[in-house]
Amino acid sequence: MLYPVALLEAVERLETIAVEDVVYRHMLGDISPARANTRGARWNPPDVAAIYASFERETALAEANYHLSLQVPPIRVRRTIYRIRVNLQVVTAMRDADVLLRLGIDHSSELAACQRVGGTVASLGRNGLIVPSLRHGGLNLVIYPKDGEIEPSQFEIVDSEILLSS
């Protein structure tokens, strides 16, 4: 996908950092935490692979609980929260609302606007994106695996906790 030159230039100017940390990822059933979303979500347009995680356990749970609350009928399946050690060298940091506003993004922005920003980050070859959570006061980490597969050196499961069985 082609992205507007102005957006590419704006994203290129944003701070990039290395992220070597433990993050949290919520998964349903037997789905691997290394599985990328390629259907599209808030920060990835369709066909741009992304793995969504959070820096805080509570943020990961808040994000998951919100999405589960939208399901009718409610989903009853085992839920697992994973702690994952990530090692990403070039992550775009958009940790506060001011940075997002400069890109035309606020809490009411349409999904397509956020997807354009995330797609732009991925198209520049960045490993990921740090953004504030809309569901909790914490931060999310969106990982953009190269060619849709995360490198084992970038993503290591530390442990897991089963939250609910049915």
Short mmCIF file of the C-alpha atoms (twelve columns), coordinates in Angstrom:
data_MODEL
# 
_entry.id   MODEL 
# 
loop_
_atom_site.group_PDB 
_atom_site.id 
_atom_site.type_symbol 
_atom_site.label_atom_id 
_atom_site.label_alt_id 
_atom_site.label_comp_id 
_atom_site.label_asym_id 
_atom_site.label_seq_id 
_atom_site.Cartn_x 
_atom_site.Cartn_y 
_atom_site.Cartn_z 
_atom_site.pdbx_PDB_model_num 
ATOM 1   C CA . MET A 1   0.000   0.000   0.000  1 
ATOM 2   C CA . LEU A 2   1.173   3.520   -0.721 1 
ATOM 3   C CA . TYR A 3   1.059   6.081   2.082  1 
ATOM 4   C CA . PRO A 4   0.943   9.873   1.729  1 
ATOM 5   C CA . VAL A 5   4.399   11.454  1.548  1 
ATOM 6   C CA . ALA A 6   3.533   13.917  4.331  1 
ATOM 7   C CA . LEU A 7   2.592   11.040  6.652  1 
ATOM 8   C CA . LEU A 8   5.748   9.095   5.761  1 
ATOM 9   C CA . GLU A 9   7.884   12.151  6.514  1 
ATOM 10  C CA . ALA A 10  6.056   12.847  9.793  1 
ATOM 11  C CA . VAL A 11  6.463   9.245   10.982 1 
ATOM 12  C CA . GLU A 12  10.128  9.193   9.954  1 
ATOM 13  C CA . ARG A 13  10.726  12.179  12.262 1 
ATOM 14  C CA . LEU A 14  9.207   10.449  15.305 1 
ATOM 15  C CA . GLU A 15  11.415  9.090   18.065 1 
ATOM 16  C CA . THR A 16  12.520  5.480   17.679 1 
ATOM 17  C CA . ILE A 17  13.808  3.393   20.560 1 
ATOM 18  C CA . ALA A 18  14.954  -0.138  21.252 1 
ATOM 19  C CA . VAL A 19  12.548  -2.157  23.378 1 
ATOM 20  C CA . GLU A 20  14.047  -4.932  25.467 1 
ATOM 21  C CA . ASP A 21  11.355  -5.657  28.022 1 
ATOM 22  C CA . VAL A 22  8.700   -8.094  29.176 1 
ATOM 23  C CA . VAL A 23  5.223   -7.429  27.780 1 
ATOM 24  C CA . TYR A 24  1.824   -9.077  28.193 1 
ATOM 25  C CA . ARG A 25  -0.307  -10.710 25.521 1 
ATOM 26  C CA . HIS A 26  -3.819  -12.098 26.000 1 
ATOM 27  C CA . MET A 27  -4.890  -15.033 23.842 1 
ATOM 28  C CA . LEU A 28  -7.980  -17.218 23.487 1 
ATOM 29  C CA . GLY A 29  -8.039  -21.006 23.376 1 
ATOM 30  C CA . ASP A 30  -4.984  -22.651 21.842 1 
ATOM 31  C CA . ILE A 31  -3.931  -19.729 19.653 1 
ATOM 32  C CA . SER A 32  -0.183  -19.123 19.828 1 
ATOM 33  C CA . PRO A 33  0.884   -15.746 21.238 1 
ATOM 34  C CA . ALA A 34  3.316   -15.514 18.294 1 
ATOM 35  C CA . ARG A 35  0.432   -15.539 15.813 1 
ATOM 36  C CA . ALA A 36  0.103   -12.215 14.031 1 
ATOM 37  C CA . ASN A 37  -3.149  -10.520 13.124 1 
ATOM 38  C CA . THR A 38  -3.317  -10.022 9.342  1 
ATOM 39  C CA . ARG A 39  -7.015  -9.160  9.080  1 
ATOM 40  C CA . GLY A 40  -6.544  -5.629  10.328 1 
ATOM 41  C CA . ALA A 41  -7.132  -3.949  13.674 1 
ATOM 42  C CA . ARG A 42  -6.627  -0.496  15.165 1 
ATOM 43  C CA . TRP A 43  -2.923  -0.108  14.278 1 
ATOM 44  C CA . ASN A 44  -2.589  -2.488  11.324 1 
ATOM 45  C CA . PRO A 45  -4.457  -2.370  8.038  1 
ATOM 46  C CA . PRO A 46  -5.493  -5.685  6.491  1 
ATOM 47  C CA . ASP A 47  -2.514  -7.668  5.188  1 
ATOM 48  C CA . VAL A 48  -0.033  -5.888  7.477  1 
ATOM 49  C CA . ALA A 49  0.911   -8.426  10.151 1 
ATOM 50  C CA . ALA A 50  0.821   -7.195  13.740 1 
ATOM 51  C CA . ILE A 51  1.133   -8.708  17.199 1 
ATOM 52  C CA . TYR A 52  -0.598  -6.670  19.896 1 
ATOM 53  C CA . ALA A 53  0.819   -6.643  23.429 1 
ATOM 54  C CA . SER A 54  0.816   -4.335  26.443 1 
ATOM 55  C CA . PHE A 55  3.508   -3.188  28.825 1 
ATOM 56  C CA . GLU A 56  1.241   -3.779  31.831 1 
ATOM 57  C CA . ARG A 57  -0.809  -6.868  32.686 1 
ATOM 58  C CA . GLU A 58  -3.821  -4.706  33.577 1 
ATOM 59  C CA . THR A 59  -3.692  -2.970  30.199 1 
ATOM 60  C CA . ALA A 60  -3.624  -6.300  28.331 1 
ATOM 61  C CA . LEU A 61  -6.635  -7.478  30.340 1 
ATOM 62  C CA . ALA A 62  -8.539  -4.225  29.820 1 
ATOM 63  C CA . GLU A 63  -7.968  -4.434  26.059 1 
ATOM 64  C CA . ALA A 64  -9.082  -8.083  25.942 1 
ATOM 65  C CA . ASN A 65  -12.109 -7.516  28.175 1 
ATOM 66  C CA . TYR A 66  -13.282 -4.657  25.981 1 
ATOM 67  C CA . HIS A 67  -13.092 -6.739  22.798 1 
ATOM 68  C CA . LEU A 68  -14.734 -9.729  24.473 1 
ATOM 69  C CA . SER A 69  -17.581 -7.501  25.727 1 
ATOM 70  C CA . LEU A 70  -18.493 -6.792  22.094 1 
ATOM 71  C CA . GLN A 71  -19.115 -10.482 21.308 1 
ATOM 72  C CA . VAL A 72  -22.738 -11.663 21.134 1 
ATOM 73  C CA . PRO A 73  -23.242 -14.278 22.374 1 
ATOM 74  C CA . PRO A 74  -20.403 -14.006 24.899 1 
ATOM 75  C CA . ILE A 75  -17.377 -16.171 24.166 1 
ATOM 76  C CA . ARG A 76  -16.662 -18.859 26.763 1 
ATOM 77  C CA . VAL A 77  -13.194 -20.205 26.114 1 
ATOM 78  C CA . ARG A 78  -9.931  -20.587 27.949 1 
ATOM 79  C CA . ARG A 79  -8.126  -17.285 28.247 1 
ATOM 80  C CA . THR A 80  -4.393  -17.086 28.752 1 
ATOM 81  C CA . ILE A 81  -2.176  -14.138 29.491 1 
ATOM 82  C CA . TYR A 82  1.438   -14.562 28.424 1 
ATOM 83  C CA . ARG A 83  4.509   -12.740 29.618 1 
ATOM 84  C CA . ILE A 84  6.811   -12.317 26.635 1 
ATOM 85  C CA . ARG A 85  10.357  -11.013 26.490 1 
ATOM 86  C CA . VAL A 86  10.736  -8.837  23.417 1 
ATOM 87  C CA . ASN A 87  13.922  -7.541  21.834 1 
ATOM 88  C CA . LEU A 88  13.056  -4.989  19.161 1 
ATOM 89  C CA . GLN A 89  15.622  -2.544  17.863 1 
ATOM 90  C CA . VAL A 90  13.603  0.094   15.986 1 
ATOM 91  C CA . VAL A 91  10.251  0.927   17.576 1 
ATOM 92  C CA . THR A 92  8.363   4.141   16.911 1 
ATOM 93  C CA . ALA A 93  7.396   5.719   20.231 1 
ATOM 94  C CA . MET A 94  4.067   7.553   20.267 1 
ATOM 95  C CA . ARG A 95  3.546   7.407   24.028 1 
ATOM 96  C CA . ASP A 96  1.396   10.469  24.511 1 
ATOM 97  C CA . ALA A 97  -1.610  12.196  22.995 1 
ATOM 98  C CA . ASP A 98  0.432   15.172  21.709 1 
ATOM 99  C CA . VAL A 99  2.419   12.960  19.331 1 
ATOM 100 C CA . LEU A 100 -0.773  11.320  18.110 1 
ATOM 101 C CA . LEU A 101 -2.477  14.681  17.625 1 
ATOM 102 C CA . ARG A 102 0.387   15.860  15.403 1 
ATOM 103 C CA . LEU A 103 -0.485  12.923  13.134 1 
ATOM 104 C CA . GLY A 104 -4.192  13.750  13.242 1 
ATOM 105 C CA . ILE A 105 -5.116  10.952  15.664 1 
ATOM 106 C CA . ASP A 106 -7.227  11.324  18.816 1 
ATOM 107 C CA . HIS A 107 -9.473  9.014   20.833 1 
ATOM 108 C CA . SER A 108 -12.330 9.544   18.374 1 
ATOM 109 C CA . SER A 109 -10.338 8.910   15.188 1 
ATOM 110 C CA . GLU A 110 -11.713 6.468   12.691 1 
ATOM 111 C CA . LEU A 111 -10.067 3.073   12.431 1 
ATOM 112 C CA . ALA A 112 -8.749  3.857   8.927  1 
ATOM 113 C CA . ALA A 113 -6.723  6.846   10.212 1 
ATOM 114 C CA . CYS A 114 -4.992  4.728   12.866 1 
ATOM 115 C CA . GLN A 115 -4.408  1.943   10.350 1 
ATOM 116 C CA . ARG A 116 -2.719  4.411   7.972  1 
ATOM 117 C CA . VAL A 117 -0.321  5.457   10.732 1 
ATOM 118 C CA . GLY A 118 0.428   1.859   11.731 1 
ATOM 119 C CA . GLY A 119 0.805   0.807   8.112  1 
ATOM 120 C CA . THR A 120 3.209   3.679   7.549  1 
ATOM 121 C CA . VAL A 121 5.303   2.620   10.559 1 
ATOM 122 C CA . ALA A 122 5.444   -0.954  9.240  1 
ATOM 123 C CA . SER A 123 6.233   0.183   5.671  1 
ATOM 124 C CA . LEU A 124 9.289   2.041   6.995  1 
ATOM 125 C CA . GLY A 125 10.630  -1.270  8.299  1 
ATOM 126 C CA . ARG A 126 10.131  -0.421  11.972 1 
ATOM 127 C CA . ASN A 127 9.793   -3.345  14.398 1 
ATOM 128 C CA . GLY A 128 6.878   -1.844  16.247 1 
ATOM 129 C CA . LEU A 129 4.863   1.017   17.619 1 
ATOM 130 C CA . ILE A 130 4.199   2.153   21.197 1 
ATOM 131 C CA . VAL A 131 0.785   3.791   21.673 1 
ATOM 132 C CA . PRO A 132 -1.423  4.713   24.626 1 
ATOM 133 C CA . SER A 133 -4.231  2.275   25.388 1 
ATOM 134 C CA . LEU A 134 -7.777  3.524   24.883 1 
ATOM 135 C CA . ARG A 135 -9.029  1.028   27.473 1 
ATOM 136 C CA . HIS A 136 -6.600  1.619   30.347 1 
ATOM 137 C CA . GLY A 137 -3.992  4.144   31.421 1 
ATOM 138 C CA . GLY A 138 -1.098  2.029   30.142 1 
ATOM 139 C CA . LEU A 139 0.796   1.556   26.909 1 
ATOM 140 C CA . ASN A 140 0.416   -0.950  24.116 1 
ATOM 141 C CA . LEU A 141 3.161   -2.357  21.936 1 
ATOM 142 C CA . VAL A 142 2.225   -3.235  18.363 1 
ATOM 143 C CA . ILE A 143 4.896   -5.498  16.871 1 
ATOM 144 C CA . TYR A 144 5.273   -5.641  13.084 1 
ATOM 145 C CA . PRO A 145 6.981   -8.949  12.298 1 
ATOM 146 C CA . LYS A 146 8.990   -9.041  9.101  1 
ATOM 147 C CA . ASP A 147 7.217   -11.173 6.483  1 
ATOM 148 C CA . GLY A 148 4.474   -11.965 9.035  1 
ATOM 149 C CA . GLU A 149 6.665   -14.197 11.229 1 
ATOM 150 C CA . ILE A 150 8.271   -13.014 14.445 1 
ATOM 151 C CA . GLU A 151 11.945  -13.882 14.892 1 
ATOM 152 C CA . PRO A 152 12.650  -16.135 17.907 1 
ATOM 153 C CA . SER A 153 15.395  -13.704 18.966 1 
ATOM 154 C CA . GLN A 154 12.761  -10.950 19.179 1 
ATOM 155 C CA . PHE A 155 9.990   -12.829 20.985 1 
ATOM 156 C CA . GLU A 156 10.396  -15.327 23.831 1 
ATOM 157 C CA . ILE A 157 7.549   -16.619 25.992 1 
ATOM 158 C CA . VAL A 158 8.554   -16.274 29.636 1 
ATOM 159 C CA . ASP A 159 5.469   -17.832 31.236 1 
ATOM 160 C CA . SER A 160 1.702   -17.934 31.043 1 
ATOM 161 C CA . GLU A 161 -1.341  -17.784 33.308 1 
ATOM 162 C CA . ILE A 162 -4.705  -19.368 32.499 1 
ATOM 163 C CA . LEU A 163 -7.483  -16.959 33.387 1 
ATOM 164 C CA . LEU A 164 -10.646 -18.872 32.586 1 
ATOM 165 C CA . SER A 165 -11.550 -22.361 31.459 1 
ATOM 166 C CA . SER A 166 -14.906 -23.470 30.160 1 
# 
